[in-house]
Amino acid sequence: MSDIFETLEDAPARKQRRWTTPVLVSFIVMILTATAYALIPEVIPDTDSVSDYDGPGSGAVSVEIPEGSSGKAMAAILVDNDVVATEKAFVDAFNNDPRSGSIQPGTYTLHEKMSAAGAVSALLDPAAKADQKVTIPEGWPKWRVYERLDSVLGLEPGASEQAAEEGDIGLPEEAGGDPEGWFAPLTYTFAPETTPEEALAQMVDTRVSQMQDLGIDRDKWEEYLIKGSILEREAGSFADYNMVAAVIDNRIDDTDEVNGLLQMDSTVLYGQGLDGGVPNREQLDEDTPYNTYIHKGLPPTPIGATGKEALAAVAEPADGDWLYFVTVNLDTGETKFSSDYKEHQKYVKEFREWMEENPQD
């Protein structure tokens, strides 16, 4: 009997629990539905958001594309600067344009909110590059380098020279404190706001790298730059470099006919603050440290920027006993070599006749 009564007593409770369960389930479903509805905007993207801007954009923004950037890397940079709307839009435009592989690293001035295709085209347009290109030719003395840097970088005259004298441009100890010859002749690309100190430091660093790549002993760096700078100014053409290099070595070693005197017009002119022309009698007689008609051996510093070809010629001079050479035609660069002074005088006469027929301004 007790078991029956216990069963009857429990019956209402079980019935109540059967009624409560569906209600509780429905309540939980309602909560989950509401929660999911609240979270949907966070999970599902807004179908009305912009995937690509329309048009050329407006305003201006400076964007730097690093060396070796992929299309995806460029896309991330452009999105961060609000140049394009999405990375996907740019990557698609990048992949669809066969020219995109020609995009160069550097700093560009672009518009904000450009179409992805427009951004690709802009990066291919040289006019969009904000970088400054500076070309330093072979043979240029340091004062020409300073003038060009001041001009291209929009600096006050004398700013680059001051940076070289007062700043840290990474000049190695071998230079002896004088940067002449240590600005490697090349075409450099400088980002906006590059300081003259930074630009000159890059030129010096390039020069040091070149010397190391050529395997030149550090204790001969300055010597090679001095000889190479003379080649740049004296040799009529690249074909003559190795022969002129031999003449320099032969004259320095000679203790009889020329007695160690280089007698190079280019060094005389450098001592006068000039980087071209033919010295007159007064200039040849003036005693400066660079007058190699008076002082034996090499001048104290290079007389200009030495190219890699000249450095290579210094390393491997031609095999010959020449002591003299003269460029007999300044237009063609024709140069004649000799080991005999009388023969050399014939060539000098030929040069003077050419000068009379072709007066220089």
C-alpha positions in Angstrom: 0.0 0.0 0.0 2.7 2.4 0.9 4.3 1.9 -2.6 0.9 2.7 -4.3 0.5 5.9 -2.2 4.0 7.0 -3.0 3.4 6.5 -6.7 0.1 8.5 -6.5 1.8 11.3 -4.6 4.6 11.6 -7.1 2.2 11.6 -10.1 1.3 15.4 -10.0 5.0 16.3 -9.8 5.8 14.3 -12.8 2.9 15.8 -14.7 4.1 19.3 -13.7 7.6 18.5 -14.9 6.2 17.3 -18.3 4.4 20.6 -18.7 7.4 22.8 -17.6 10.0 21.3 -20.0 8.5 22.5 -23.3 8.1 26.0 -21.8 11.7 26.1 -20.7 13.0 24.9 -24.1 11.0 27.5 -25.8 12.4 30.1 -23.5 16.0 29.0 -24.2 15.3 29.0 -28.0 14.0 32.6 -27.8 17.1 33.7 -25.9 19.5 32.0 -28.4 17.6 33.5 -31.3 17.8 36.9 -29.9 21.5 36.5 -29.2 22.2 35.2 -32.6 20.2 38.1 -34.1 22.4 40.6 -32.1 25.6 38.9 -33.3 24.7 38.6 -36.9 26.0 42.1 -37.9 29.3 41.1 -36.4 29.6 37.9 -38.4 27.9 38.7 -41.7 29.4 41.6 -43.6 27.2 44.5 -44.6 26.2 43.9 -48.2 26.0 47.7 -48.6 29.7 48.3 -47.7 32.1 49.6 -50.5 34.4 47.0 -52.0 36.0 49.4 -54.5 36.0 53.2 -54.7 34.7 54.7 -57.9 36.7 57.4 -59.7 40.1 59.0 -59.5 39.9 60.0 -55.8 40.9 63.3 -54.3 43.4 64.9 -52.0 47.0 63.7 -51.7 48.7 61.1 -49.6 52.3 60.0 -49.6 52.8 56.2 -49.8 56.0 54.2 -49.6 56.2 50.9 -51.5 59.2 48.9 -50.1 61.6 46.9 -52.2 60.2 43.4 -53.1 56.6 44.2 -52.2 54.0 41.8 -53.6 50.6 42.8 -54.9 49.1 41.8 -51.6 51.7 43.7 -49.6 51.0 46.8 -51.7 47.3 46.3 -51.2 47.6 46.3 -47.4 49.7 49.6 -47.5 47.1 51.3 -49.8 44.2 50.2 -47.6 46.0 51.5 -44.5 46.3 54.9 -46.3 42.7 54.9 -47.6 43.9 54.9 -51.2 41.8 51.9 -52.1 38.8 50.4 -50.4 39.8 46.8 -50.0 42.8 44.6 -50.4 40.9 42.2 -52.7 39.9 45.0 -55.1 43.5 46.1 -55.5 44.9 42.5 -55.8 42.3 41.7 -58.5 43.3 44.9 -60.4 47.0 44.1 -59.9 46.5 40.6 -61.3 44.4 41.8 -64.2 47.0 44.4 -65.4 49.9 42.8 -67.2 52.1 45.9 -66.5 51.8 45.6 -62.7 55.1 43.6 -62.5 56.8 46.8 -63.5 55.8 48.8 -60.4 59.0 50.1 -58.8 59.7 50.5 -55.1 59.7 54.1 -53.8 57.6 56.9 -52.5 54.5 57.9 -54.4 52.0 60.7 -54.2 48.5 59.3 -54.7 44.9 60.3 -54.2 42.7 59.0 -51.4 39.7 56.9 -52.3 40.9 55.9 -55.8 39.5 53.0 -57.7 41.8 49.9 -57.5 42.5 50.0 -61.2 43.3 53.7 -61.0 45.7 53.0 -58.1 47.6 50.4 -60.2 47.9 52.8 -63.1 49.1 55.6 -60.8 51.8 53.3 -59.4 53.0 52.7 -63.0 53.1 56.4 -63.8 56.6 57.9 -63.2 55.0 61.3 -62.5 53.5 59.9 -59.4 56.8 59.1 -57.8 57.8 61.6 -55.2 61.4 60.3 -55.1 64.2 62.5 -56.2 66.8 61.0 -58.7 70.3 62.4 -58.5 72.9 61.4 -61.1 76.6 61.8 -60.2 78.8 61.4 -63.3 82.3 59.9 -63.3 85.0 62.4 -62.9 83.0 64.9 -60.9 84.8 66.7 -58.1 83.1 67.0 -54.8 81.9 70.6 -55.3 79.9 69.5 -58.3 78.3 66.8 -56.2 77.3 69.4 -53.6 75.9 71.7 -56.2 73.7 69.0 -57.7 72.4 67.8 -54.4 71.5 71.3 -53.3 69.6 71.8 -56.6 67.7 68.5 -56.8 66.8 68.3 -53.1 65.8 71.9 -53.1 68.4 73.0 -50.5 70.0 76.3 -49.8 73.3 76.6 -51.7 76.1 75.3 -49.6 73.9 73.0 -47.5 75.4 69.8 -48.8 78.9 71.0 -48.4 78.2 71.9 -44.8 76.7 68.5 -44.2 79.8 66.9 -45.5 82.1 69.0 -43.3 80.0 69.0 -40.1 77.8 65.9 -40.3 78.5 62.2 -40.1 78.5 60.8 -43.6 80.3 57.5 -42.7 83.6 58.5 -44.2 86.1 55.7 -43.6 89.4 56.3 -41.9 91.2 55.7 -45.2 89.8 58.9 -46.6 91.9 61.0 -44.2 88.9 63.3 -43.5 88.5 64.5 -47.1 85.4 63.1 -48.9 86.8 63.8 -52.4 86.5 60.7 -54.5 84.4 58.9 -51.9 81.0 59.8 -53.5 80.5 56.9 -55.9 79.3 58.0 -59.4 75.8 56.5 -59.9 72.1 57.5 -60.2 70.6 57.6 -56.8 66.9 57.6 -55.8 66.2 59.5 -52.6 62.9 59.6 -50.8 61.2 62.9 -50.0 62.7 64.7 -46.9 66.1 63.0 -47.4 68.7 65.2 -45.8 72.0 66.0 -47.5 73.8 64.2 -44.8 71.8 61.0 -45.5 72.3 61.4 -49.2 76.1 61.8 -49.0 76.3 58.9 -46.5 74.6 56.6 -49.0 77.1 57.7 -51.7 80.0 56.9 -49.4 78.5 53.6 -48.3 78.1 52.7 -52.0 81.8 53.5 -52.6 82.9 51.4 -49.7 80.8 48.5 -50.9 82.4 48.8 -54.4 85.9 48.7 -53.0 85.0 45.6 -51.0 83.4 43.9 -54.0 86.5 44.5 -56.1 88.6 42.9 -53.4 90.9 46.0 -53.0 93.0 46.0 -49.9 91.9 48.7 -47.4 95.4 50.1 -47.2 95.2 50.8 -51.0 91.7 52.3 -51.1 92.8 55.9 -51.3 95.6 55.1 -53.7 93.2 53.4 -56.1 90.7 56.3 -55.9 93.5 58.8 -56.7 94.7 56.9 -59.7 91.2 56.1 -60.9 90.2 59.8 -60.6 93.1 60.7 -62.9 92.1 58.0 -65.4 88.6 59.5 -65.5 89.9 62.9 -66.4 92.9 62.0 -68.6 91.9 58.9 -70.6 90.2 59.6 -73.9 87.9 56.5 -73.7 87.3 53.4 -71.7 89.6 51.5 -74.1 92.6 53.6 -72.9 92.0 53.1 -69.2 94.4 50.2 -68.8 97.1 51.9 -70.8 96.8 55.2 -68.9 97.0 53.2 -65.6 100.3 51.7 -66.8 101.6 55.2 -67.6 100.8 56.4 -64.1 102.6 53.4 -62.5 105.6 53.7 -64.9 106.1 57.4 -64.2 105.9 57.0 -60.5 108.5 54.3 -60.6 110.8 56.0 -63.1 113.9 57.6 -61.7 115.5 58.7 -64.9 113.5 60.3 -67.7 110.5 61.7 -65.7 111.9 61.2 -62.3 108.6 60.3 -60.6 106.7 63.3 -61.9 103.2 62.5 -63.2 102.9 65.8 -65.0 99.1 65.5 -65.4 97.2 68.6 -66.5 94.1 67.4 -64.7 95.7 67.5 -61.3 97.1 71.0 -62.0 93.6 72.2 -62.9 92.1 70.6 -59.8 94.5 72.5 -57.6 93.1 75.7 -59.3 89.5 74.7 -58.4 88.8 73.7 -62.0 87.6 70.4 -63.5 88.2 70.9 -67.2 90.2 72.7 -69.9 93.9 72.9 -70.6 96.2 74.7 -68.1 98.1 77.7 -69.2 101.8 78.5 -68.4 100.9 80.4 -65.3 98.8 77.6 -63.9 101.5 75.1 -64.7 104.0 77.1 -62.8 101.9 77.7 -59.7 102.9 75.6 -56.8 99.9 73.8 -55.3 99.9 70.3 -53.7 98.2 69.1 -56.9 100.8 70.4 -59.3 102.3 67.1 -60.5 104.7 69.0 -62.7 106.4 70.1 -59.5 105.6 67.4 -56.9 106.5 63.8 -57.4 104.1 60.9 -57.1 100.4 61.0 -56.6 98.5 64.1 -55.5 97.3 64.2 -51.9 93.6 63.2 -52.7 91.5 62.0 -55.6 90.5 64.7 -58.0 87.0 63.5 -58.7 84.6 60.5 -58.6 86.1 57.3 -59.9 83.9 54.8 -61.7 84.1 51.0 -61.3 85.7 50.6 -64.8 88.6 53.0 -63.8 89.1 51.1 -60.5 89.3 47.8 -62.4 91.9 49.3 -64.8 94.0 50.5 -61.9 93.9 46.9 -60.5 95.0 45.5 -63.9 97.2 48.1 -65.8 98.2 47.2 -69.4 101.6 45.6 -70.0 103.8 48.4 -71.6 106.6 50.8 -70.9 104.8 53.9 -72.0 105.7 57.1 -70.2 103.7 59.6 -72.2 100.3 59.9 -73.7 98.3 62.8 -75.2 94.7 63.0 -76.4 95.1 64.4 -79.9 91.4 64.9 -80.6 89.1 66.0 -77.7 85.9 65.2 -79.8 86.8 61.6 -80.6 89.0 61.0 -77.6 91.8 59.6 -79.8 94.9 59.1 -77.6 98.5 58.3 -78.6 101.0 56.6 -76.3 104.8 56.5 -76.4 107.8 55.7 -74.4 110.1 58.1 -76.2 109.9 61.9 -75.5 110.7 63.0 -79.1 107.9 60.8 -80.4 105.6 62.2 -77.7 106.4 65.8 -78.8 105.1 65.0 -82.3 101.8 63.9 -80.7 101.7 67.1 -78.6 102.2 69.1 -81.8 99.3 67.2 -83.4 97.2 68.1 -80.4 98.1 71.8 -80.5 97.1 71.9 -84.2 93.8 70.4 -83.4 93.2 73.0 -80.7 94.0 75.8 -83.1 91.4 74.4 -85.5 88.9 73.7 -82.7 89.1 76.6 -80.2 87.4 75.8 -76.9 84.8 78.1 -75.3 
